[in-house]
């Protein structure tokens, strides 16, 4: 059944699929489950190299026994507006966290970033993050420091002098540009090796091809990010080419 919890047999099939180097999508197709379900299951239980079906099943049972019924005022759950289903929001937030982790973001940092992204205000205080994630203030502080260093969040003091953390719409543009710069730096370093290893040698040719490839990728990322930047500031349903759609300063 696509809905409901994974059975122990399904977890064994996931383990077999991982051992056969199948993609999450292919494993999910064979189980008739959403890909996000398989991805989340693996990432929560050791990752693709350490996943063990029986251990994952027991860990899930333990979590289920510990879990208390969610209430809007309970710890770890923020009130939901706009008639949202709190359980569905929590499920989606976990999926988003998993995707961030797959892209290389450490788990706690990914959890904080996902929390901020699903907030209507795109901001939360440290105490709200602590309550939402049920972690220590030190964990939140460390995660925010990492995300701030990566340019993914910013912090401000609100009118009550509390630190509030924000994820701006433009952060995705800044992230893409940082990726482009990093890729360009690898290309430049590869090209430096050509002179060291000697032109037209097999190793130098390899590095030159790497540099040319990464140059193209870096330039393409930067160009696409610049061209699409206004989409981040466009209201849904408004053509991105409409000059009135963006409030972004020049």
C-alpha positions in Angstrom: 0.0 0.0 0.0 1.5 3.4 -1.0 0.2 4.9 2.4 1.0 3.7 5.9 4.2 2.6 7.5 6.8 0.5 5.8 6.7 -3.1 6.8 9.8 -5.1 7.8 9.7 -7.0 4.5 9.6 -3.7 2.6 12.7 -2.5 4.6 14.5 -5.7 3.6 13.6 -5.0 -0.1 15.1 -1.5 0.4 18.3 -3.0 1.8 18.5 -5.4 -1.2 17.9 -2.6 -3.6 20.7 -0.5 -2.1 23.0 -3.5 -2.2 22.3 -3.8 -5.9 23.0 -0.1 -6.4 19.4 0.7 -7.4 18.3 4.3 -7.3 15.8 5.4 -4.7 13.3 5.9 -7.5 13.6 2.4 -8.8 13.4 0.9 -5.3 10.2 3.0 -4.7 8.7 1.9 -7.9 9.2 -1.8 -7.0 7.6 -1.2 -3.6 4.8 1.0 -5.1 5.8 3.8 -2.7 6.7 7.4 -3.2 10.4 8.0 -3.8 10.4 10.5 -0.9 9.3 7.7 1.4 12.3 5.5 0.5 14.7 8.4 0.5 13.6 9.5 4.0 13.7 5.9 5.3 17.3 5.4 4.2 18.6 8.8 5.3 17.0 8.5 8.8 18.6 5.1 9.3 22.2 5.3 8.5 22.3 6.4 4.8 22.8 4.2 1.7 26.0 2.6 2.9 25.0 1.8 6.5 21.3 1.0 6.1 20.2 -2.2 7.9 16.6 -3.3 7.5 16.1 -4.9 10.9 17.9 -2.1 12.8 15.8 0.5 10.8 12.6 -1.4 11.7 13.4 -1.6 15.4 14.4 2.1 15.5 11.1 3.1 13.9 9.1 1.1 16.4 11.0 2.7 19.2 10.3 6.2 17.8 6.6 5.3 17.5 6.4 4.2 21.1 8.1 7.4 22.3 6.0 9.7 20.1 3.2 11.5 22.0 0.0 12.5 20.2 0.6 15.9 18.6 -1.3 18.9 19.8 -1.1 22.4 18.7 0.3 23.5 22.0 2.7 20.6 22.5 6.4 20.6 22.2 7.8 20.3 18.8 4.6 21.4 17.1 3.9 25.0 16.0 0.3 26.1 15.4 -0.7 25.7 11.7 -2.5 28.5 9.9 -4.4 28.5 6.6 -6.2 25.3 7.5 -3.0 23.2 7.1 -2.7 19.6 8.2 0.0 19.6 10.9 0.9 16.0 10.3 1.3 16.6 6.5 3.4 19.7 7.1 5.7 17.8 9.5 6.0 15.0 6.9 6.9 17.5 4.2 9.4 19.3 6.4 11.2 16.0 7.0 11.2 15.3 3.3 12.7 18.7 2.6 15.3 18.1 5.3 16.3 14.8 3.6 16.8 16.6 0.2 19.0 19.2 1.8 21.0 16.4 3.4 21.4 14.7 0.1 22.8 17.9 -1.3 25.6 17.9 1.4 24.1 19.9 4.2 24.7 18.3 7.7 21.5 17.0 9.3 21.0 19.6 12.0 21.7 22.5 9.6 19.3 20.9 7.1 16.6 20.7 9.8 16.9 24.3 10.7 16.9 25.4 7.1 13.8 23.3 6.3 12.0 24.8 9.4 12.7 28.3 8.1 11.6 27.5 4.6 8.2 26.2 5.7 7.6 29.2 7.9 5.2 31.8 6.3 7.4 34.6 7.7 10.6 32.8 6.5 11.9 33.5 10.0 11.9 32.0 13.5 13.5 32.8 16.8 16.0 30.6 18.5 13.5 29.5 21.1 10.9 28.7 18.4 13.5 26.5 16.6 14.4 24.8 19.9 10.8 24.0 20.5 10.0 23.0 17.0 13.1 20.7 16.6 13.2 19.6 20.3 17.0 20.1 20.4 19.3 22.2 22.7 19.9 25.9 22.2 23.5 25.1 21.5 22.6 22.8 18.6 20.5 25.6 17.1 23.2 28.2 17.6 25.8 25.9 15.9 23.5 25.2 13.0 22.6 28.8 12.4 26.3 29.8 12.6 27.1 27.2 9.8 24.1 28.4 7.7 25.0 32.0 8.1 28.6 31.3 7.1 27.2 29.6 3.9 25.1 32.7 3.2 21.9 30.7 3.6 20.4 32.6 6.6 20.8 35.9 8.2 20.0 37.1 11.8 18.5 40.2 13.2 17.2 41.5 16.5 13.4 42.0 16.7 11.6 44.6 18.7 11.9 42.4 21.8 15.7 42.2 21.3 15.4 38.5 20.5 17.6 37.0 17.8 15.5 36.1 14.8 16.8 34.0 11.9 15.7 34.6 8.3 15.9 32.8 5.0 15.5 35.4 2.3 14.1 34.6 -1.2 17.3 35.8 -2.7 19.3 33.2 -0.7 18.9 30.7 -3.5 20.4 33.1 -6.0 23.3 33.7 -3.7 23.8 30.0 -3.2 23.9 29.3 -6.9 26.4 32.1 -7.5 28.6 30.8 -4.7 28.4 27.4 -6.3 29.4 28.9 -9.6 32.4 30.6 -8.0 33.5 27.4 -6.3 33.2 25.5 -9.6 35.3 28.2 -11.3 37.9 27.9 -8.7 38.2 24.2 -9.2 38.5 24.8 -13.0 41.3 27.4 -12.4 43.2 25.0 -10.1 42.9 22.2 -12.6 44.3 24.5 -15.3 47.3 25.4 -13.1 48.2 21.7 -13.2 48.6 21.7 -16.9 51.8 23.8 -16.6 53.1 21.7 -13.8 52.5 18.3 -15.6 53.6 19.5 -19.0 51.5 20.4 -22.0 50.2 17.6 -24.1 51.0 14.9 -21.5 48.1 12.5 -20.7 47.6 14.0 -17.2 47.8 17.6 -18.4 45.3 16.8 -21.2 42.9 15.4 -18.6 43.2 18.4 -16.4 42.7 20.8 -19.3 39.5 19.0 -20.3 38.3 19.1 -16.7 39.0 22.9 -16.6 37.2 23.5 -19.9 34.2 21.4 -18.7 34.0 23.2 -15.3 34.4 26.6 -17.0 31.4 25.9 -19.1 29.3 24.6 -16.1 30.3 27.6 -13.9 29.4 30.1 -16.6 26.1 28.4 -17.3 25.1 28.3 -13.7 25.9 32.0 -13.2 24.1 33.0 -16.4 21.0 30.9 -15.6 20.9 32.2 -12.0 21.1 35.8 -13.2 18.5 35.3 -15.8 16.1 33.6 -13.4 16.7 35.7 -10.4 13.4 37.7 -10.7 11.4 34.4 -10.4 12.3 34.4 -6.7 10.5 37.7 -6.3 7.5 36.9 -8.5 4.1 36.3 -7.0 2.6 32.9 -8.1 0.5 33.3 -11.2 2.3 36.4 -12.4 4.5 36.1 -15.5 8.1 36.4 -14.5 8.7 38.9 -17.4 6.3 41.4 -15.9 8.3 44.3 -14.6 5.7 44.9 -11.8 6.2 41.4 -10.5 9.4 42.0 -8.8 10.1 44.3 -5.8 13.8 43.5 -5.8 16.0 46.6 -5.8 18.4 46.9 -8.7 
